[in-house]
Amino acid sequence: MEFKYYPDKLTVQKAMDNDDPLLMMVKFDSSEILLSNIDDAMEHIILLRKLNYNETSIDIFFRVVINKQGADWTFVCPSNYKGIKDRNRRIEIFNNDGIDEISKAIKLIGYMSSINIPDRYRRHFNILSE
């Protein structure tokens, strides 16, 4: 995985040393991890812009806010994820892939944080349980 930092690696490392919240984006294909102190980028879409990505690139990343206490996953499954037509199957695969890729990324940055999906992003799971 290639790491990209905003504004730079040293600033992100200082935030990690202070256990400040970070924005972390993990590319679906595992090729990139984007990291920023939340105070420097504020939102995932802004982080993309700051690192010269097109805004539509947001749909190729798992999005997380993380510190050493936990990793809150912004669970938004794109409607075209892996070309899977069946919505329930798509959400299930997205969830499994996200857990795998985010877990790897968490370990690579040296954290042991558990992944949490905040209630406001659990609507997909309500559909699956119906």
C-alpha positions in Angstrom: 0.0 0.0 0.0 1.2 3.5 -0.9 0.7 6.1 1.8 -0.2 9.7 1.0 -0.3 12.3 3.8 -1.8 15.7 4.1 -0.2 18.2 4.6 2.8 16.0 5.1 4.0 12.8 6.9 5.6 14.7 9.8 2.4 16.6 10.6 0.3 13.4 10.5 2.9 11.6 12.7 2.6 14.4 15.3 -1.2 14.0 15.3 -0.8 10.3 15.8 1.6 10.8 18.6 -1.0 13.1 20.3 -3.8 10.6 19.5 -5.6 13.3 17.6 -8.4 12.0 15.3 -7.3 11.2 11.7 -9.1 11.0 8.5 -8.1 7.7 6.8 -9.1 6.6 3.3 -8.3 3.1 2.1 -8.6 2.5 -1.6 -10.9 -0.5 -2.4 -8.0 -2.2 -4.3 -5.6 -1.8 -1.3 -3.2 0.2 -3.3 -3.4 3.5 -1.3 -4.0 4.8 2.2 -4.6 8.6 2.5 -4.1 10.1 6.0 -4.6 13.5 7.5 -5.2 15.1 10.9 -8.9 15.8 11.0 -8.1 19.5 11.8 -6.1 19.8 8.6 -8.6 18.4 6.2 -11.9 18.3 8.2 -13.8 15.9 5.8 -12.9 13.1 3.5 -13.9 15.0 0.4 -11.7 17.9 1.4 -8.8 15.5 1.9 -9.3 14.2 -1.6 -9.2 17.7 -3.0 -6.1 18.6 -1.0 -4.3 15.5 -2.4 -5.4 16.4 -6.0 -8.0 13.7 -6.4 -11.2 14.3 -8.3 -14.2 14.4 -5.9 -15.8 11.4 -7.6 -12.8 9.4 -6.4 -14.6 9.2 -3.0 -16.5 6.2 -4.4 -13.3 4.1 -4.6 -12.3 4.5 -0.9 -13.4 3.2 2.4 -13.7 6.2 4.7 -12.7 6.1 8.4 -12.1 8.6 11.2 -9.6 6.9 13.5 -7.6 7.3 16.7 -6.2 4.8 19.1 -9.5 4.3 20.8 -11.5 3.3 17.7 -12.1 3.6 14.0 -15.5 4.9 12.9 -16.3 3.7 9.4 -18.4 6.0 7.2 -20.3 3.1 5.7 -21.5 4.2 2.3 -21.8 1.4 -0.2 -21.6 2.7 -3.8 -24.5 1.4 -6.0 -22.0 0.1 -8.6 -19.6 -1.7 -6.1 -17.9 -4.5 -7.9 -20.7 -4.5 -10.5 -22.9 -6.4 -8.1 -26.5 -5.8 -9.0 -28.2 -7.5 -6.0 -28.3 -4.8 -3.3 -28.2 -7.1 -0.3 -25.3 -9.1 -1.8 -23.5 -5.9 -2.7 -23.8 -4.5 0.9 -22.6 -7.8 2.3 -19.6 -8.0 0.1 -18.8 -4.3 0.7 -19.0 -4.9 4.5 -16.7 -7.9 4.3 -14.2 -6.2 2.0 -14.2 -3.1 4.2 -13.5 -5.0 7.4 -10.6 -6.8 5.7 -9.0 -3.7 4.1 -9.6 -1.3 6.9 -8.2 -3.8 9.4 -5.0 -4.2 7.3 -4.7 -0.4 7.1 -5.1 0.0 10.8 -2.3 -2.4 11.5 -0.1 -0.8 8.9 -0.3 2.6 10.7 0.5 0.8 13.9 -2.9 1.1 15.6 -5.0 -1.7 17.3 -8.3 0.2 16.9 -11.5 -1.7 16.5 -13.9 -0.8 13.7 -17.2 0.7 14.5 -20.0 1.7 12.1 -21.9 4.6 13.7 -25.6 4.3 14.0 -26.3 6.9 11.3 -24.6 4.6 8.8 -26.4 1.4 9.8 -29.4 1.8 7.5 -27.9 -0.8 5.2 -27.9 -3.4 8.0 -31.5 -2.7 8.7 -32.3 -3.6 5.1 -30.3 -6.8 5.3 -32.2 -7.9 8.5 -35.6 -7.4 6.9 
